[in-house]
Amino acid sequence: MKIINNLRDFLIDHEYYIDIFEDKLHAYNYQKLLKLNDKNLMLKFEKFVLDVKGENIKILEMNKEEILIKGNIDTVRMINEK
């Protein structure tokens, strides 16, 4: 259906995307891992920094443009760079 494809293209930013699940977070097209410990993860994207806070945060899978983390995620915040 053309309407669904048009809507999907409008909603999905192809520069990056972030999927949040109950105990996982998947990010695509990040530039750099800035911080990682069991309570905080920070990822640099082109226009912002993604700040993830919680407990028992760990990387399940990672490559140069995608990352999958698991943990008890409390907050996810986008910090705009000016």
WOPEDA-V134288 format. One record per residue. N is the residue number from 1. RES is the residue in one letter. PHI is phi in degrees with one decimal (* if undefined). OMEGA is omega in whole degrees, -180 to 180 (NA if undefined). Layout:
n=[N/N]
res=[RES/RES]
phi=[PHI/PHI]
omega=[OMEGA/OMEGA]
This chain:
n=[1/2/3/4/5/6/7/8/9/10/11/12/13/14/15/16/17/18/19/20/21/22/23/24/25/26/27/28/29/30/31/32/33/34/35/36/37/38/39/40/41/42/43/44/45/46/47/48/49/50/51/52/53/54/55/56/57/58/59/60/61/62/63/64/65/66/67/68/69/70/71/72/73/74/75/76/77/78/79/80/81/82]
res=[M/K/I/I/N/N/L/R/D/F/L/I/D/H/E/Y/Y/I/D/I/F/E/D/K/L/H/A/Y/N/Y/Q/K/L/L/K/L/N/D/K/N/L/M/L/K/F/E/K/F/V/L/D/V/K/G/E/N/I/K/I/L/E/M/N/K/E/E/I/L/I/K/G/N/I/D/T/V/R/M/I/N/E/K]
phi=[*/-65.4/-63.2/-64.2/-63.5/-64.2/-64.8/-61.2/-63.3/-68.8/-79.4/-94.3/-82.3/-78.1/-71.9/-162.6/-154.5/-132.8/-110.2/-118.1/-115.7/-55.2/-130.4/-139.0/-138.5/-118.0/-126.3/-118.3/71.4/-78.7/-98.7/-158.3/-85.5/-89.7/-152.2/-150.6/-149.5/-72.9/-117.6/-152.9/-135.7/-127.7/-118.2/-92.7/-110.3/-58.5/-114.6/-159.6/-113.8/-97.0/-112.8/-112.2/-124.2/174.0/-129.6/54.7/-75.1/-148.7/-86.3/-89.0/-146.7/-159.1/-139.9/-68.3/-129.2/-131.3/-144.8/-124.1/-116.5/-133.0/161.5/-87.2/-81.9/-96.0/-138.8/-130.1/-131.4/-100.3/-104.8/-70.8/-96.8/-109.7]
omega=[-177/-180/-180/179/178/179/179/178/179/-175/-177/176/-175/176/179/166/-177/177/179/178/-176/-178/-179/174/179/179/-179/174/172/-178/-174/172/-176/-175/176/166/-174/180/-174/175/177/179/177/171/-176/-172/-177/173/177/-178/-178/179/-180/-180/176/180/177/179/175/178/-178/167/-171/179/179/177/176/179/178/177/175/-173/179/-178/173/-175/174/179/180/176/-178/NA]
